[in-house]
Structures are given as structure tokens and as C-alpha cells.
């Protein structure tokens, strides 16, 4: 099954249901400017089954309602309203995406329900139904205000720090680092509730779908950016502070087969470059920077830069150079090079 033919909410206003109306997406698409005689996507499914069973292409020649009057629409969430405006604009510019954007964003009354719908479809399988995942995820979001705040802080972090992110809707729909992080927040909540098997099942699906492996016990703050995210591995006892930026192929791992507290502790405002490996129960201080490809085995002081294999502090151990800006926000990966090495090509 693909994304469009997975099970999804019947009435996104009600968290207990999970199916988009079989005709609403096509009606929305046909209402867009220039829709006459254009092939658009419609989603159809049997009324007795909440799963959307087929994708139907049909020719529309009449203008139908634009679907903006979503019942119960949350109207005081600036990020959500901006995301909806972006989705409507994209649907008009690219009509082939109109049904998709309606189903994933415009049919829903809140960011939480749209995100739950999208994650449910992404993480579903033939035996783990998206209807079940939708209800589980949206209930977890709505029961925990800290998760809801973290979702918004994360999406803001992506929008502000990643120049490749062109909009909020682009982030929610297409940035797998953001999606993997939000799925982890759900798994972590389940883990704390003692629902171990379910938490591990979600971890497994996130790893399979997004190539991001975060143990559900790991603790992650808010305002976190997983940039590209492919190959990120975060161990069971790792913690990540607020306002952290982590690139692809980063490992926060242990040092052997022994249990207990064995994974890194990442402070606030830290930047970890692509391919960096940090091993053991060591602390990376607030505002520190870890260079790409580094292997870090000992503690890194706050506001310093560690680079190399094994990593060394820029400026030396006794008098390391001090960063004056928050590296996770500047996303500066290379300015240290003149201090660290006489590297030339």
C-alpha cells in the first residue's frame, strides 16, 4: 500500500474516527483555478471500511466548494494557519498535488491531527494499521502539552536553520528528520507509560521508514533539528537538550555490551556535524560544536569546538577557543578550520 491508499481519518474533527471522505479530496482539487478538463486524483474506499482502497483519476469540469470551512478549525495557531495557507497555494500552483495536500493538511482542524494522520500513513504496514496509529498518535499529542509545544519548536527550528526548507508545510510533509523526531516523542511517551512493546514497534517502523534509529527511552528536548537525518542512531540512555542541531549519520552510542547509563548527554544549543560519533556516558557542554566526522570519547566543555579522530579541542585543551554564538543556530560547520589545522588542497 502507498501513502494515499493507506487508512486515514474519516472525519478529522473527531479523534475517534480515521477516514477522509471519499470525494472531498477530488472536490477540493476540482475547485482550484484552471481545473476544468484536468485529470486530478480522487481517493475512494468502501463505506464499510475506513481504509482508502484505491486511487481514482477522474476528469473534472465543474467548480466545487474549496473546502476552507473545515469544522472546528483551530484559528489561533499561527504556524498551523500559515501551513494551511502554504498548502492552498501549493495546490493551486501544482494541481497534481491538490488531493494529497487536502488529505494531509487542509482536511484537518489542527496541526496535531494533520501530523498524526501523516505519521500514521507513513508508519503503517499491512499488519500495523494507519487507523490504529492515527488514534494512538493524536491521543498522545492531545494528552501532553509538552509534546505539542515541542512539535512547534521543532518545526520552527527546521524552518529557521535549514535553508533547504521552503515552508512549514514542506517541513511537515517531506522532512523525515522532523517526522522521525515527532514519532519518537510518541514512542517515548509510551515507554514512560510502560507500554514497552508498542514503543519498540514504533521505533522499528521509524527505523525502517526514515532510516533513523532512536531508542524510545532516549530523552530529547525541544527546538531540535535533525538535518537530513539518514543514519542517525541514538542510544537508550542518551539525552539531548533544547535547541540542538544534529546532521546525518551521527551516532550517540555506548562503548560496549554493558548496561546502565552508557550514552552521551548533549547540552543545549549544541551543533553535531555530519558523520560524528560520540561514545559513552560523556557530556557535551552547552553551546559546543562537534565537527563533521569526529570521534568523541571524552567530555567537551561548553562553548568549545571538538574536531578530529580522536577529537581535539580547537585552541588546545588548556586554553580552548570559545564560541561567542550558539552553534546550533548559526549552523557554521567550517569556520574553525584555520585555527585547528593548516589544511590545504
C-alpha positions, -999 to 999 in steps of 0.1 A, spaced: 0 0 0 12 35 -7 5 67 13 -27 76 -5 -43 41 -2 -35 37 35 -62 40 61 -68 76 72 -92 98 92 -129 97 81 -136 129 99 -105 147 112 -126 168 136 -133 136 157 -101 119 170 -121 87 174 -125 83 136 -100 79 109 -111 83 73 -111 111 48 -144 114 28 -140 95 -4 -150 126 -25 -138 156 -6 -102 155 -19 -114 153 -55 -139 181 -49 -112 203 -35 -89 196 -64 -116 204 -89 -123 237 -72 -89 251 -80 -84 277 -108 -80 260 -142 -93 227 -130 -116 222 -160 -106 192 -181 -77 185 -159 -70 150 -145 -70 151 -107 -66 125 -80 -96 112 -61 -94 87 -32 -122 62 -29 -129 34 -4 -158 12 6 -182 29 31 -179 -1 54 -141 1 56 -122 31 68 -92 22 47 -89 41 14 -87 12 -10 -80 28 -44 -67 59 -61 -90 70 -89 -81 96 -116 -111 114 -129 -118 143 -152 -134 173 -135 -152 201 -154 -171 219 -128 -161 242 -99 -170 227 -64 -165 242 -29 -130 250 -19 -132 232 15 -119 261 36 -147 259 61 -133 230 80 -155 224 110 -137 231 143 -107 246 126 -81 258 151 -78 295 143 -53 308 169 -23 288 159 -1 309 137 21 280 125 -10 259 116 -27 288 97 5 296 78 8 259 69 -27 258 56 -21 289 35 10 273 21 -8 241 13 -36 260 -6 -10 280 -25 9 248 -35 -23 231 -45 -31 260 -69 4 260 -83 7 222 -86 -28 208 -91 -15 173 -92 -8 177 -55 -42 191 -47 -58 159 -34 -26 150 -14 -25 184 2 -62 183 10 -59 149 26 -28 156 46 -33 192 57 -64 210 46 -90 184 57 -78 186 93 -87 211 120 -53 212 138 -16 207 133 -17 177 157 -44 159 138 -27 166 104 7 153 118 -9 123 133 -26 115 100 6 118 81 27 98 105 0 71 107 2 67 69 40 68 68 45 43 96 17 19 87 22 -16 73 0 -45 63 -2 -55 99 1 -22 117 -29 -2 105 -28 35 100 -62 39 116 -48 25 148 -17 46 146 -37 78 139 -58 73 170 -27 65 191 -7 94 179 -34 120 181 -44 109 216 -7 111 227 -4 146 212 -36 159 228 -28 144 262 6 161 265 10 198 262 48 195 263 48 174 232 26 199 214 50 227 223 79 206 212 63 199 178 60 236 171 95 244 185 109 217 162 92 228 131 103 264 138 139 251 142 138 234 108 123 265 91 148 289 106 180 269 104 177 248 72 179 270 40 165 240 21 132 242 40 109 265 19 78 263 41 62 248 72 41 225 51 72 214 32 88 205 66 58 185 79 52 166 47 88 160 35 114 163 62 120 129 76 142 142 104 112 162 117 88 133 113 112 108 129 116 131 159 78 135 164 73 98 161 100 93 187 81 117 211 51 94 209 73 63 214 90 79 244 57 88 260 46 51 256 78 39 270 73 60 301 38 46 305 53 11 305 39 2 270 73 -12 260 63 -34 232 43 -7 214 71 18 219 96 -6 204 73 -14 175 71 23 166 109 27 169 113 -2 145 89 13 120 107 47 122 140 30 116 126 11 86 108 41 70 130 70 78 164 53 84 166 70 119 171 47 149 162 64 182 156 42 213 123 51 228 139 57 262 162 84 249 153 119 261 151 147 235 144 184 243 126 208 221 137 230 192 157 201 178 167 199 142 177 165 126 190 178 93 188 151 65 187 126 94 196 95 74 217 71 96 212 89 129 215 64 158 207 75 194 210 50 223 188 42 252 203 64 279 212 93 257 198 128 264 196 157 240 189 192 253 169 221 238 178 239 206 202 213 193 211 206 156 222 172 145 232 162 110 230 129 92 250 98 102 255 109 137 258 82 164 252 88 201 264 53 212 277 32 241 311 17 245 303 -20 248 278 -46 258 273 -34 294 240 -19 306 233 11 327 238 47 319 261 44 289 253 70 263 262 107 257 245 137 273 241 165 248 237 200 262 216 229 250 225 247 218 249 221 206 258 215 169 269 180 158 283 177 123 276 150 98 291 116 105 302 125 140 304 96 166 301 103 203 305 73 225 300 66 262 284 84 291 301 117 285 288 153 285 289 177 255 286 211 272 260 238 263 268 256 231 296 232 220 303 223 184 314 188 172 330 188 137 319 165 109 334 131 111 348 135 146 350 107 171 344 120 206 353 98 236 358 124 264 338 154 277 337 185 257 335 218 276 307 243 270 311 268 240 341 249 226 348 231 193 360 195 191 372 181 158 391 151 146 396 114 152 401 112 181 386 147 186 407 175 199 396 209 212 403 239 189 428 261 206 441 233 228 430 216 260 443 243 284 430 273 266 404 262 240 389 288 217 355 299 230 324 303 208 305 336 211 274 325 192 251 295 196 264 270 170 231 251 166 216 284 153 244 296 132 249 261 116 285 271 110 305 239 103 338 251 89 349 285 104 372 267 129 394 252 103 421 279 102 426 276 140 426 238 140 448 229 110 470 243 82 449 221 59 453 228 22 445 211 -10 
